[in-house]
C-alpha cells in the first residue's frame, strides 16, 4: 500500500505539530537539521522540509510510536509517507 504525496505532506505537517508539542524535540530537530525557527516557519510546507521532518522522526522508534499512537496510525505509516516525498524512493543495491 502507498499513500499520495498530498497525504504524505499532511502527515508530515501533523508530525511537525506533534514534535512541537514534545519537550524540546523541536529544538533537537532544529539543531540536527540546521534550519532556523524562522526558516522553518517560512518553509514548513515545502516537500523537502516535510521530508526532513519524517527523516528526523524515523531516527528514533519511540518518536515514531509516540506520534503514531497520538494519531491512531499504524507504525509503518511514517515510512510510507516518507517514501511518497522527494528523495524517499527506496533503492535496492543488490
N, CA, C and O atoms as a CHARMM CRD file, in Angstrom:
* protein
*
  376
    1    1 UNK  N      0.84700  -1.18500   0.00000 PROA 1      0.00000
    2    1 UNK  CA     0.00000   0.00000   0.00000 PROA 1      0.00000
    3    1 UNK  C      0.88700   1.24200   0.00000 PROA 1      0.00000
    4    1 UNK  O      1.91800   1.27700   0.67200 PROA 1      0.00000
    5    2 UNK  N      0.49000   2.23400  -0.73900 PROA 2      0.00000
    6    2 UNK  CA     1.22000   3.50300  -0.74100 PROA 2      0.00000
    7    2 UNK  C      0.22500   4.62700  -0.48400 PROA 2      0.00000
    8    2 UNK  O     -0.99000   4.43400  -0.54100 PROA 2      0.00000
    9    3 UNK  N      0.76800   5.79600  -0.20200 PROA 3      0.00000
   10    3 UNK  CA    -0.09500   6.95000   0.02000 PROA 3      0.00000
   11    3 UNK  C      0.31400   8.05000  -0.95300 PROA 3      0.00000
   12    3 UNK  O      1.42800   8.05000  -1.47800 PROA 3      0.00000
   13    4 UNK  N     -0.58600   8.97000  -1.18200 PROA 4      0.00000
   14    4 UNK  CA    -0.33000  10.05400  -2.13000 PROA 4      0.00000
   15    4 UNK  C      0.63600  11.07500  -1.52500 PROA 4      0.00000
   16    4 UNK  O      0.83000  11.12700  -0.31000 PROA 4      0.00000
   17    5 UNK  N      1.22600  11.87200  -2.38900 PROA 5      0.00000
   18    5 UNK  CA     2.12000  12.93500  -1.93000 PROA 5      0.00000
   19    5 UNK  C      1.36000  13.93100  -1.05400 PROA 5      0.00000
   20    5 UNK  O      1.90200  14.42200  -0.06400 PROA 5      0.00000
   21    6 UNK  N      0.11800  14.23100  -1.40900 PROA 6      0.00000
   22    6 UNK  CA    -0.68100  15.16000  -0.60000 PROA 6      0.00000
   23    6 UNK  C     -0.92500  14.60600   0.80200 PROA 6      0.00000
   24    6 UNK  O     -0.80200  15.32900   1.79200 PROA 6      0.00000
   25    7 UNK  N     -1.27100  13.32000   0.88200 PROA 7      0.00000
   26    7 UNK  CA    -1.48800  12.69000   2.18500 PROA 7      0.00000
   27    7 UNK  C     -0.19000  12.64400   2.98100 PROA 7      0.00000
   28    7 UNK  O     -0.20100  12.81400   4.20000 PROA 7      0.00000
   29    8 UNK  N      0.93000  12.41600   2.29700 PROA 8      0.00000
   30    8 UNK  CA     2.23300  12.39100   2.96300 PROA 8      0.00000
   31    8 UNK  C      2.58900  13.76600   3.51800 PROA 8      0.00000
   32    8 UNK  O      3.12100  13.87500   4.62200 PROA 8      0.00000
   33    9 UNK  N      2.29700  14.80400   2.75700 PROA 9      0.00000
   34    9 UNK  CA     2.57100  16.16200   3.23200 PROA 9      0.00000
   35    9 UNK  C      1.71100  16.50100   4.44300 PROA 9      0.00000
   36    9 UNK  O      2.19000  17.12600   5.38900 PROA 9      0.00000
   37   10 UNK  N      0.45700  16.09700   4.42300 PROA 10     0.00000
   38   10 UNK  CA    -0.42500  16.33300   5.56500 PROA 10     0.00000
   39   10 UNK  C      0.09300  15.61300   6.80000 PROA 10     0.00000
   40   10 UNK  O      0.14300  16.19100   7.88600 PROA 10     0.00000
   41   11 UNK  N      0.48000  14.34800   6.63500 PROA 11     0.00000
   42   11 UNK  CA     1.01400  13.58600   7.76100 PROA 11     0.00000
   43   11 UNK  C      2.29100  14.23200   8.28900 PROA 11     0.00000
   44   11 UNK  O      2.50500  14.27200   9.50100 PROA 11     0.00000
   45   12 UNK  N      3.13500  14.73500   7.40500 PROA 12     0.00000
   46   12 UNK  CA     4.37300  15.39000   7.82500 PROA 12     0.00000
   47   12 UNK  C      4.09700  16.64900   8.63100 PROA 12     0.00000
   48   12 UNK  O      4.77000  16.91400   9.62700 PROA 12     0.00000
   49   13 UNK  N      3.11100  17.42200   8.20300 PROA 13     0.00000
   50   13 UNK  CA     2.72800  18.61300   8.97200 PROA 13     0.00000
   51   13 UNK  C      2.18200  18.22500  10.34000 PROA 13     0.00000
   52   13 UNK  O      2.44700  18.90500  11.33100 PROA 13     0.00000
   53   14 UNK  N      1.42600  17.14000  10.39900 PROA 14     0.00000
   54   14 UNK  CA     0.93500  16.65200  11.68700 PROA 14     0.00000
   55   14 UNK  C      2.09700  16.20900  12.56700 PROA 14     0.00000
   56   14 UNK  O      2.09400  16.44700  13.77500 PROA 14     0.00000
   57   15 UNK  N      3.09100  15.56400  11.95900 PROA 15     0.00000
   58   15 UNK  CA     4.27400  15.14000  12.71400 PROA 15     0.00000
   59   15 UNK  C      5.03700  16.35100  13.24200 PROA 15     0.00000
   60   15 UNK  O      5.51900  16.33800  14.37500 PROA 15     0.00000
   61   16 UNK  N      5.14500  17.38600  12.43000 PROA 16     0.00000
   62   16 UNK  CA     5.81400  18.61400  12.86800 PROA 16     0.00000
   63   16 UNK  C      5.07900  19.23300  14.05300 PROA 16     0.00000
   64   16 UNK  O      5.70300  19.65400  15.02700 PROA 16     0.00000
   65   17 UNK  N      3.76600  19.28600  13.96600 PROA 17     0.00000
   66   17 UNK  CA     2.97500  19.82000  15.07900 PROA 17     0.00000
   67   17 UNK  C      3.14900  18.96000  16.33100 PROA 17     0.00000
   68   17 UNK  O      3.25300  19.48800  17.43800 PROA 17     0.00000
   69   18 UNK  N      3.18200  17.64000  16.15800 PROA 18     0.00000
   70   18 UNK  CA     3.39500  16.73900  17.29400 PROA 18     0.00000
   71   18 UNK  C      4.76000  16.99000  17.92200 PROA 18     0.00000
   72   18 UNK  O      4.88600  17.06200  19.14500 PROA 18     0.00000
   73   19 UNK  N      5.78900  17.12300  17.07200 PROA 19     0.00000
   74   19 UNK  CA     7.13600  17.37900  17.57900 PROA 19     0.00000
   75   19 UNK  C      7.19000  18.67800  18.37800 PROA 19     0.00000
   76   19 UNK  O      7.86700  18.75600  19.40300 PROA 19     0.00000
   77   20 UNK  N      6.48000  19.68800  17.90700 PROA 20     0.00000
   78   20 UNK  CA     6.47000  20.97600  18.59600 PROA 20     0.00000
   79   20 UNK  C      5.85000  20.85800  19.98500 PROA 20     0.00000
   80   20 UNK  O      6.15700  21.64900  20.87700 PROA 20     0.00000
   81   21 UNK  N      4.97400  19.86700  20.16400 PROA 21     0.00000
   82   21 UNK  CA     4.33100  19.67500  21.45700 PROA 21     0.00000
   83   21 UNK  C      5.10300  18.80200  22.42200 PROA 21     0.00000
   84   21 UNK  O      4.68600  18.63000  23.56700 PROA 21     0.00000
   85   22 UNK  N      6.22300  18.24800  21.98100 PROA 22     0.00000
   86   22 UNK  CA     7.04300  17.38800  22.82900 PROA 22     0.00000
   87   22 UNK  C      8.15900  18.21700  23.46100 PROA 22     0.00000
   88   22 UNK  O      8.66400  19.16700  22.86200 PROA 22     0.00000
   89   23 UNK  N      8.52800  17.84200  24.67300 PROA 23     0.00000
   90   23 UNK  CA     9.58100  18.57100  25.39300 PROA 23     0.00000
   91   23 UNK  C     10.86700  18.62500  24.58900 PROA 23     0.00000
   92   23 UNK  O     11.53100  17.60500  24.40500 PROA 23     0.00000
   93   24 UNK  N     11.21800  19.79100  24.11600 PROA 24     0.00000
   94   24 UNK  CA    12.48200  20.07700  23.44800 PROA 24     0.00000
   95   24 UNK  C     12.74300  19.29500  22.15800 PROA 24     0.00000
   96   24 UNK  O     13.82700  19.42400  21.58800 PROA 24     0.00000
   97   25 UNK  N     11.80600  18.50300  21.68600 PROA 25     0.00000
   98   25 UNK  CA    12.05300  17.72200  20.47400 PROA 25     0.00000
   99   25 UNK  C     12.21600  18.62700  19.25400 PROA 25     0.00000
  100   25 UNK  O     13.05500  18.35800  18.39500 PROA 25     0.00000
  101   26 UNK  N     11.44400  19.67100  19.17100 PROA 26     0.00000
  102   26 UNK  CA    11.57500  20.59600  18.04400 PROA 26     0.00000
  103   26 UNK  C     12.94100  21.27800  18.07500 PROA 26     0.00000
  104   26 UNK  O     13.54100  21.51300  17.02600 PROA 26     0.00000
  105   27 UNK  N     13.42700  21.59100  19.25700 PROA 27     0.00000
  106   27 UNK  CA    14.75000  22.20100  19.39300 PROA 27     0.00000
  107   27 UNK  C     15.82500  21.23800  18.87700 PROA 27     0.00000
  108   27 UNK  O     16.77100  21.65700  18.21000 PROA 27     0.00000
  109   28 UNK  N     15.67400  19.95700  19.18600 PROA 28     0.00000
  110   28 UNK  CA    16.61600  18.94700  18.70200 PROA 28     0.00000
  111   28 UNK  C     16.54300  18.87500  17.18000 PROA 28     0.00000
  112   28 UNK  O     17.57800  18.80200  16.51800 PROA 28     0.00000
  113   29 UNK  N     15.33900  18.89300  16.61800 PROA 29     0.00000
  114   29 UNK  CA    15.18800  18.87500  15.16500 PROA 29     0.00000
  115   29 UNK  C     15.87000  20.08000  14.53000 PROA 29     0.00000
  116   29 UNK  O     16.57300  19.94000  13.53000 PROA 29     0.00000
  117   30 UNK  N     15.66700  21.25000  15.10000 PROA 30     0.00000
  118   30 UNK  CA    16.28800  22.45100  14.54700 PROA 30     0.00000
  119   30 UNK  C     17.80900  22.33100  14.57800 PROA 30     0.00000
  120   30 UNK  O     18.48700  22.69700  13.61900 PROA 30     0.00000
  121   31 UNK  N     18.33100  21.82400  15.67100 PROA 31     0.00000
  122   31 UNK  CA    19.77800  21.65500  15.77900 PROA 31     0.00000
  123   31 UNK  C     20.32900  20.62200  14.82400 PROA 31     0.00000
  124   31 UNK  O     21.38000  20.83300  14.22000 PROA 31     0.00000
  125   32 UNK  N     19.63400  19.50500  14.67800 PROA 32     0.00000
  126   32 UNK  CA    20.08900  18.43400  13.79700 PROA 32     0.00000
  127   32 UNK  C     19.98400  18.82500  12.32400 PROA 32     0.00000
  128   32 UNK  O     20.85300  18.48500  11.52100 PROA 32     0.00000
  129   33 UNK  N     18.92700  19.53300  11.98100 PROA 33     0.00000
  130   33 UNK  CA    18.70400  19.87500  10.57200 PROA 33     0.00000
  131   33 UNK  C     19.45400  21.13000  10.15100 PROA 33     0.00000
  132   33 UNK  O     19.74500  21.31500   8.96900 PROA 33     0.00000
  133   34 UNK  N     19.77000  21.99300  11.11200 PROA 34     0.00000
  134   34 UNK  CA    20.44300  23.24200  10.78500 PROA 34     0.00000
  135   34 UNK  C     19.51200  24.33500  10.31300 PROA 34     0.00000
  136   34 UNK  O     19.96300  25.41700   9.93800 PROA 34     0.00000
  137   35 UNK  N     18.23000  24.07100  10.32800 PROA 35     0.00000
  138   35 UNK  CA    17.25900  25.08000   9.90300 PROA 35     0.00000
  139   35 UNK  C     16.90300  25.96200  11.10500 PROA 35     0.00000
  140   35 UNK  O     16.78500  25.47300  12.22900 PROA 35     0.00000
  141   36 UNK  N     16.73800  27.23700  10.86200 PROA 36     0.00000
  142   36 UNK  CA    16.35100  28.14400  11.94200 PROA 36     0.00000
  143   36 UNK  C     14.84100  28.06900  12.15000 PROA 36     0.00000
  144   36 UNK  O     14.09900  27.61700  11.27800 PROA 36     0.00000
  145   37 UNK  N     14.41400  28.51300  13.29600 PROA 37     0.00000
  146   37 UNK  CA    12.98000  28.52100  13.58500 PROA 37     0.00000
  147   37 UNK  C     12.24300  29.40200  12.58000 PROA 37     0.00000
  148   37 UNK  O     11.15300  29.05700  12.12400 PROA 37     0.00000
  149   38 UNK  N     12.83800  30.52800  12.24400 PROA 38     0.00000
  150   38 UNK  CA    12.21700  31.43600  11.27400 PROA 38     0.00000
  151   38 UNK  C     12.10400  30.77600   9.90200 PROA 38     0.00000
  152   38 UNK  O     11.06000  30.84700   9.25400 PROA 38     0.00000
  153   39 UNK  N     13.18700  30.13500   9.46800 PROA 39     0.00000
  154   39 UNK  CA    13.15400  29.46000   8.17200 PROA 39     0.00000
  155   39 UNK  C     12.16100  28.30300   8.17000 PROA 39     0.00000
  156   39 UNK  O     11.50600  28.04600   7.16000 PROA 39     0.00000
  157   40 UNK  N     12.04900  27.61100   9.29100 PROA 40     0.00000
  158   40 UNK  CA    11.08200  26.52400   9.38700 PROA 40     0.00000
  159   40 UNK  C      9.65900  27.05600   9.22600 PROA 40     0.00000
  160   40 UNK  O      8.84700  26.45900   8.51900 PROA 40     0.00000
  161   41 UNK  N      9.36400  28.16000   9.87100 PROA 41     0.00000
  162   41 UNK  CA     8.02900  28.75300   9.75100 PROA 41     0.00000
  163   41 UNK  C      7.73400  29.15400   8.30900 PROA 41     0.00000
  164   41 UNK  O      6.61100  28.99100   7.83200 PROA 41     0.00000
  165   42 UNK  N      8.73600  29.67500   7.62300 PROA 42     0.00000
  166   42 UNK  CA     8.53900  30.13100   6.24800 PROA 42     0.00000
  167   42 UNK  C      8.45400  28.99300   5.23700 PROA 42     0.00000
  168   42 UNK  O      7.80000  29.13200   4.20400 PROA 42     0.00000
  169   43 UNK  N      9.10600  27.87300   5.52300 PROA 43     0.00000
  170   43 UNK  CA     9.17600  26.81000   4.52400 PROA 43     0.00000
  171   43 UNK  C      8.60500  25.48100   5.01000 PROA 43     0.00000
  172   43 UNK  O      8.88700  24.43700   4.42200 PROA 43     0.00000
  173   44 UNK  N      7.82100  25.50700   6.05800 PROA 44     0.00000
  174   44 UNK  CA     7.30200  24.26300   6.64300 PROA 44     0.00000
  175   44 UNK  C      6.47700  23.44600   5.65300 PROA 44     0.00000
  176   44 UNK  O      6.39700  22.22500   5.78300 PROA 44     0.00000
  177   45 UNK  N      5.87400  24.08400   4.68600 PROA 45     0.00000
  178   45 UNK  CA     5.05300  23.36300   3.72500 PROA 45     0.00000
  179   45 UNK  C      5.79600  22.81100   2.53600 PROA 45     0.00000
  180   45 UNK  O      5.19700  22.13500   1.69900 PROA 45     0.00000
  181   46 UNK  N      7.09800  23.08000   2.43400 PROA 46     0.00000
  182   46 UNK  CA     7.83700  22.58600   1.27500 PROA 46     0.00000
  183   46 UNK  C      8.07800  21.08400   1.41000 PROA 46     0.00000
  184   46 UNK  O      8.34200  20.59400   2.50900 PROA 46     0.00000
  185   47 UNK  N      7.99100  20.36100   0.31200 PROA 47     0.00000
  186   47 UNK  CA     8.19300  18.90800   0.37300 PROA 47     0.00000
  187   47 UNK  C      9.55000  18.51200   0.95100 PROA 47     0.00000
  188   47 UNK  O      9.65900  17.48300   1.61800 PROA 47     0.00000
  189   48 UNK  N     10.57600  19.31100   0.70500 PROA 48     0.00000
  190   48 UNK  CA    11.90400  18.99100   1.22100 PROA 48     0.00000
  191   48 UNK  C     11.96400  19.09800   2.74400 PROA 48     0.00000
  192   48 UNK  O     12.55600  18.24400   3.40400 PROA 48     0.00000
  193   49 UNK  N     11.36300  20.12400   3.29000 PROA 49     0.00000
  194   49 UNK  CA    11.34400  20.27800   4.74600 PROA 49     0.00000
  195   49 UNK  C     10.47600  19.18500   5.36600 PROA 49     0.00000
  196   49 UNK  O     10.83200  18.61300   6.39600 PROA 49     0.00000
  197   50 UNK  N      9.35300  18.90200   4.74200 PROA 50     0.00000
  198   50 UNK  CA     8.48000  17.85300   5.27000 PROA 50     0.00000
  199   50 UNK  C      9.17400  16.49800   5.23300 PROA 50     0.00000
  200   50 UNK  O      8.98900  15.68200   6.13600 PROA 50     0.00000
  201   51 UNK  N      9.96200  16.25300   4.20500 PROA 51     0.00000
  202   51 UNK  CA    10.74000  15.01100   4.14500 PROA 51     0.00000
  203   51 UNK  C     11.75800  14.97900   5.27600 PROA 51     0.00000
  204   51 UNK  O     11.96500  13.93500   5.89500 PROA 51     0.00000
  205   52 UNK  N     12.39300  16.11200   5.55000 PROA 52     0.00000
  206   52 UNK  CA    13.37600  16.17900   6.63500 PROA 52     0.00000
  207   52 UNK  C     12.71600  15.91600   7.99000 PROA 52     0.00000
  208   52 UNK  O     13.32000  15.29600   8.86600 PROA 52     0.00000
  209   53 UNK  N     11.48600  16.38500   8.16100 PROA 53     0.00000
  210   53 UNK  CA    10.74800  16.12400   9.40500 PROA 53     0.00000
  211   53 UNK  C     10.58100  14.61600   9.59500 PROA 53     0.00000
  212   53 UNK  O     10.83700  14.08800  10.67700 PROA 53     0.00000
  213   54 UNK  N     10.15800  13.94100   8.55200 PROA 54     0.00000
  214   54 UNK  CA     9.95300  12.48800   8.67000 PROA 54     0.00000
  215   54 UNK  C     11.27200  11.73900   8.81100 PROA 54     0.00000
  216   54 UNK  O     11.34900  10.76100   9.55400 PROA 54     0.00000
  217   55 UNK  N     12.31200  12.18400   8.10900 PROA 55     0.00000
  218   55 UNK  CA    13.63100  11.56600   8.28000 PROA 55     0.00000
  219   55 UNK  C     14.06600  11.66300   9.73900 PROA 55     0.00000
  220   55 UNK  O     14.55100  10.69100  10.31800 PROA 55     0.00000
  221   56 UNK  N     13.89100  12.83000  10.31900 PROA 56     0.00000
  222   56 UNK  CA    14.26100  13.03300  11.71800 PROA 56     0.00000
  223   56 UNK  C     13.42300  12.15500  12.63100 PROA 56     0.00000
  224   56 UNK  O     13.95700  11.49000  13.51800 PROA 56     0.00000
  225   57 UNK  N     12.12600  12.15100  12.42000 PROA 57     0.00000
  226   57 UNK  CA    11.23200  11.36900  13.26800 PROA 57     0.00000
  227   57 UNK  C     11.60900   9.88900  13.25200 PROA 57     0.00000
  228   57 UNK  O     11.54900   9.21300  14.28000 PROA 57     0.00000
  229   58 UNK  N     11.99600   9.39400  12.07800 PROA 58     0.00000
  230   58 UNK  CA    12.31600   7.97300  11.94600 PROA 58     0.00000
  231   58 UNK  C     13.67500   7.60400  12.54400 PROA 58     0.00000
  232   58 UNK  O     14.05800   6.43400  12.52800 PROA 58     0.00000
  233   59 UNK  N     14.39800   8.57700  13.06400 PROA 59     0.00000
  234   59 UNK  CA    15.66800   8.28200  13.71800 PROA 59     0.00000
  235   59 UNK  C     15.47500   7.57600  15.06000 PROA 59     0.00000
  236   59 UNK  O     16.41500   6.98600  15.59200 PROA 59     0.00000
  237   60 UNK  N     14.26200   7.63600  15.60700 PROA 60     0.00000
  238   60 UNK  CA    14.03300   7.09000  16.93300 PROA 60     0.00000
  239   60 UNK  C     12.67900   6.37400  16.94800 PROA 60     0.00000
  240   60 UNK  O     11.64100   6.98300  16.68700 PROA 60     0.00000
  241   61 UNK  N     12.70300   5.09300  17.25100 PROA 61     0.00000
  242   61 UNK  CA    11.45700   4.31300  17.26500 PROA 61     0.00000
  243   61 UNK  C     10.44000   4.87800  18.24800 PROA 61     0.00000
  244   61 UNK  O      9.23700   4.84200  17.98800 PROA 61     0.00000
  245   62 UNK  N     10.91200   5.39600  19.36700 PROA 62     0.00000
  246   62 UNK  CA     9.99600   5.94900  20.37200 PROA 62     0.00000
  247   62 UNK  C      9.25400   7.17000  19.82900 PROA 62     0.00000
  248   62 UNK  O      8.09200   7.39700  20.16800 PROA 62     0.00000
  249   63 UNK  N      9.92500   7.95000  18.99300 PROA 63     0.00000
  250   63 UNK  CA     9.26200   9.10800  18.38700 PROA 63     0.00000
  251   63 UNK  C      8.20100   8.64500  17.40000 PROA 63     0.00000
  252   63 UNK  O      7.10000   9.19400  17.36600 PROA 63     0.00000
  253   64 UNK  N      8.52500   7.64800  16.60300 PROA 64     0.00000
  254   64 UNK  CA     7.55800   7.12100  15.62800 PROA 64     0.00000
  255   64 UNK  C      6.34200   6.56900  16.34700 PROA 64     0.00000
  256   64 UNK  O      5.20800   6.89600  15.99800 PROA 64     0.00000
  257   65 UNK  N      6.57400   5.73300  17.35000 PROA 65     0.00000
  258   65 UNK  CA     5.43500   5.13600  18.05600 PROA 65     0.00000
  259   65 UNK  C      4.64400   6.19100  18.81300 PROA 65     0.00000
  260   65 UNK  O      3.41600   6.12300  18.86600 PROA 65     0.00000
  261   66 UNK  N      5.32200   7.15600  19.39300 PROA 66     0.00000
  262   66 UNK  CA     4.61500   8.22800  20.10600 PROA 66     0.00000
  263   66 UNK  C      3.72200   9.03200  19.18500 PROA 66     0.00000
  264   66 UNK  O      2.56800   9.31200  19.51100 PROA 66     0.00000
  265   67 UNK  N      4.26100   9.40300  18.02900 PROA 67     0.00000
  266   67 UNK  CA     3.46800  10.15100  17.05600 PROA 67     0.00000
  267   67 UNK  C      2.31200   9.30700  16.54400 PROA 67     0.00000
  268   67 UNK  O      1.16500   9.75400  16.54300 PROA 67     0.00000
  269   68 UNK  N      2.60900   8.08900  16.11000 PROA 68     0.00000
  270   68 UNK  CA     1.56300   7.22700  15.54300 PROA 68     0.00000
  271   68 UNK  C      0.47700   6.91900  16.58000 PROA 68     0.00000
  272   68 UNK  O     -0.70800   6.91800  16.25000 PROA 68     0.00000
  273   69 UNK  N      0.86900   6.66200  17.81200 PROA 69     0.00000
  274   69 UNK  CA    -0.11700   6.40700  18.85900 PROA 69     0.00000
  275   69 UNK  C     -1.00900   7.62700  19.08000 PROA 69     0.00000
  276   69 UNK  O     -2.21200   7.49000  19.30400 PROA 69     0.00000
  277   70 UNK  N     -0.41500   8.82100  19.01500 PROA 70     0.00000
  278   70 UNK  CA    -1.20400  10.04000  19.22900 PROA 70     0.00000
  279   70 UNK  C     -2.21000  10.27800  18.11300 PROA 70     0.00000
  280   70 UNK  O     -3.23100  10.93400  18.31600 PROA 70     0.00000
  281   71 UNK  N     -1.91600   9.73800  16.92900 PROA 71     0.00000
  282   71 UNK  CA    -2.78000   9.93100  15.76700 PROA 71     0.00000
  283   71 UNK  C     -3.57600   8.67000  15.41400 PROA 71     0.00000
  284   71 UNK  O     -4.33300   8.66300  14.44200 PROA 71     0.00000
  285   72 UNK  N     -3.40400   7.60500  16.20400 PROA 72     0.00000
  286   72 UNK  CA    -4.04100   6.30800  15.93600 PROA 72     0.00000
  287   72 UNK  C     -3.70600   5.80500  14.52900 PROA 72     0.00000
  288   72 UNK  O     -4.58400   5.39600  13.76900 PROA 72     0.00000
  289   73 UNK  N     -2.42400   5.84900  14.21000 PROA 73     0.00000
  290   73 UNK  CA    -1.93400   5.40800  12.90500 PROA 73     0.00000
  291   73 UNK  C     -1.11100   4.13500  13.06900 PROA 73     0.00000
  292   73 UNK  O     -0.50700   3.92000  14.12000 PROA 73     0.00000
  293   74 UNK  N     -1.08300   3.29700  12.04900 PROA 74     0.00000
  294   74 UNK  CA    -0.15600   2.15700  12.09000 PROA 74     0.00000
  295   74 UNK  C      1.28400   2.67800  12.03000 PROA 74     0.00000
  296   74 UNK  O      1.55300   3.71000  11.41600 PROA 74     0.00000
  297   75 UNK  N      2.19300   1.96200  12.66500 PROA 75     0.00000
  298   75 UNK  CA     3.57600   2.42600  12.77900 PROA 75     0.00000
  299   75 UNK  C      4.29800   2.55400  11.43900 PROA 75     0.00000
  300   75 UNK  O      5.25100   3.32500  11.32900 PROA 75     0.00000
  301   76 UNK  N      3.87200   1.82900  10.44500 PROA 76     0.00000
  302   76 UNK  CA     4.55100   1.91300   9.15600 PROA 76     0.00000
  303   76 UNK  C      4.10000   3.10800   8.31200 PROA 76     0.00000
  304   76 UNK  O      4.65400   3.34900   7.24000 PROA 76     0.00000
  305   77 UNK  N      3.11400   3.84500   8.77900 PROA 77     0.00000
  306   77 UNK  CA     2.58000   4.96800   8.00800 PROA 77     0.00000
  307   77 UNK  C      3.61400   6.07900   7.81700 PROA 77     0.00000
  308   77 UNK  O      3.61900   6.74900   6.78500 PROA 77     0.00000
  309   78 UNK  N      4.48500   6.27400   8.80300 PROA 78     0.00000
  310   78 UNK  CA     5.51100   7.31400   8.67300 PROA 78     0.00000
  311   78 UNK  C      6.46100   6.96900   7.52900 PROA 78     0.00000
  312   78 UNK  O      6.77700   7.83100   6.70900 PROA 78     0.00000
  313   79 UNK  N      6.91100   5.73600   7.46700 PROA 79     0.00000
  314   79 UNK  CA     7.80800   5.31700   6.37700 PROA 79     0.00000
  315   79 UNK  C      7.09400   5.38300   5.02800 PROA 79     0.00000
  316   79 UNK  O      7.70400   5.74900   4.02400 PROA 79     0.00000
  317   80 UNK  N      5.82600   5.03900   4.99800 PROA 80     0.00000
  318   80 UNK  CA     5.06200   5.12100   3.75600 PROA 80     0.00000
  319   80 UNK  C      4.95900   6.57300   3.28900 PROA 80     0.00000
  320   80 UNK  O      5.08900   6.86200   2.10000 PROA 80     0.00000
  321   81 UNK  N      4.72500   7.48100   4.23700 PROA 81     0.00000
  322   81 UNK  CA     4.64900   8.89700   3.88900 PROA 81     0.00000
  323   81 UNK  C      6.00000   9.39200   3.39000 PROA 81     0.00000
  324   81 UNK  O      6.07800  10.14800   2.42100 PROA 81     0.00000
  325   82 UNK  N      7.05800   8.95900   4.06000 PROA 82     0.00000
  326   82 UNK  CA     8.39500   9.39000   3.63600 PROA 82     0.00000
  327   82 UNK  C      8.69600   8.93000   2.22400 PROA 82     0.00000
  328   82 UNK  O      9.32500   9.65800   1.45500 PROA 82     0.00000
  329   83 UNK  N      8.25800   7.73500   1.87400 PROA 83     0.00000
  330   83 UNK  CA     8.50200   7.20200   0.53600 PROA 83     0.00000
  331   83 UNK  C      7.77700   8.00600  -0.53500 PROA 83     0.00000
  332   83 UNK  O      8.19600   8.00400  -1.69300 PROA 83     0.00000
  333   84 UNK  N      6.70400   8.68900  -0.17300 PROA 84     0.00000
  334   84 UNK  CA     5.91100   9.46200  -1.13100 PROA 84     0.00000
  335   84 UNK  C      6.45000  10.87500  -1.34300 PROA 84     0.00000
  336   84 UNK  O      5.97700  11.59600  -2.22200 PROA 84     0.00000
  337   85 UNK  N      7.43600  11.27000  -0.54100 PROA 85     0.00000
  338   85 UNK  CA     8.00400  12.61000  -0.64800 PROA 85     0.00000
  339   85 UNK  C      9.33600  12.56500  -1.40300 PROA 85     0.00000
  340   85 UNK  O      9.91400  11.49100  -1.56500 PROA 85     0.00000
  341   86 UNK  N      9.82500  13.71600  -1.86400 PROA 86     0.00000
  342   86 UNK  CA    11.07500  13.73900  -2.62400 PROA 86     0.00000
  343   86 UNK  C     12.21600  13.05000  -1.89000 PROA 86     0.00000
  344   86 UNK  O     12.42800  13.27500  -0.69900 PROA 86     0.00000
  345   87 UNK  N     12.94500  12.21000  -2.61300 PROA 87     0.00000
  346   87 UNK  CA    14.07700  11.50400  -2.04500 PROA 87     0.00000
  347   87 UNK  C     13.71300  10.27900  -1.23900 PROA 87     0.00000
  348   87 UNK  O     14.58600   9.64900  -0.64200 PROA 87     0.00000
  349   88 UNK  N     12.44700   9.93200  -1.21300 PROA 88     0.00000
  350   88 UNK  CA    12.00700   8.82000  -0.37800 PROA 88     0.00000
  351   88 UNK  C     11.96200   7.48000  -1.07100 PROA 88     0.00000
  352   88 UNK  O     11.63200   6.47100  -0.44700 PROA 88     0.00000
  353   89 UNK  N     12.28300   7.44900  -2.33000 PROA 89     0.00000
  354   89 UNK  CA    12.25200   6.18600  -3.05200 PROA 89     0.00000
  355   89 UNK  C     13.31900   5.26100  -2.47700 PROA 89     0.00000
  356   89 UNK  O     14.44400   5.68200  -2.20500 PROA 89     0.00000
  357   90 UNK  N     12.95400   4.01300  -2.30000 PROA 90     0.00000
  358   90 UNK  CA    13.91000   3.04800  -1.77500 PROA 90     0.00000
  359   90 UNK  C     14.71800   2.47700  -2.92500 PROA 90     0.00000
  360   90 UNK  O     14.17800   2.10400  -3.96600 PROA 90     0.00000
  361   91 UNK  N     15.99900   2.42000  -2.71700 PROA 91     0.00000
  362   91 UNK  CA    16.90100   1.87300  -3.71800 PROA 91     0.00000
  363   91 UNK  C     17.37200   0.49900  -3.24400 PROA 91     0.00000
  364   91 UNK  O     17.70300   0.31200  -2.07300 PROA 91     0.00000
  365   92 UNK  N     17.39600  -0.42200  -4.13900 PROA 92     0.00000
  366   92 UNK  CA    17.89700  -1.75900  -3.83300 PROA 92     0.00000
  367   92 UNK  C     19.24800  -1.89300  -4.50000 PROA 92     0.00000
  368   92 UNK  O     19.35200  -1.81500  -5.72400 PROA 92     0.00000
  369   93 UNK  N     20.27200  -2.09300  -3.71100 PROA 93     0.00000
  370   93 UNK  CA    21.63700  -2.11900  -4.20700 PROA 93     0.00000
  371   93 UNK  C     22.07900  -3.51900  -4.63400 PROA 93     0.00000
  372   93 UNK  O     23.18200  -3.69800  -5.15100 PROA 93     0.00000
  373   94 UNK  N     21.22600  -4.49100  -4.41600 PROA 94     0.00000
  374   94 UNK  CA    21.62200  -5.86000  -4.78500 PROA 94     0.00000
  375   94 UNK  C     20.88900  -6.31300  -6.02000 PROA 94     0.00000
  376   94 UNK  O     21.09200  -7.43700  -6.48100 PROA 94     0.00000
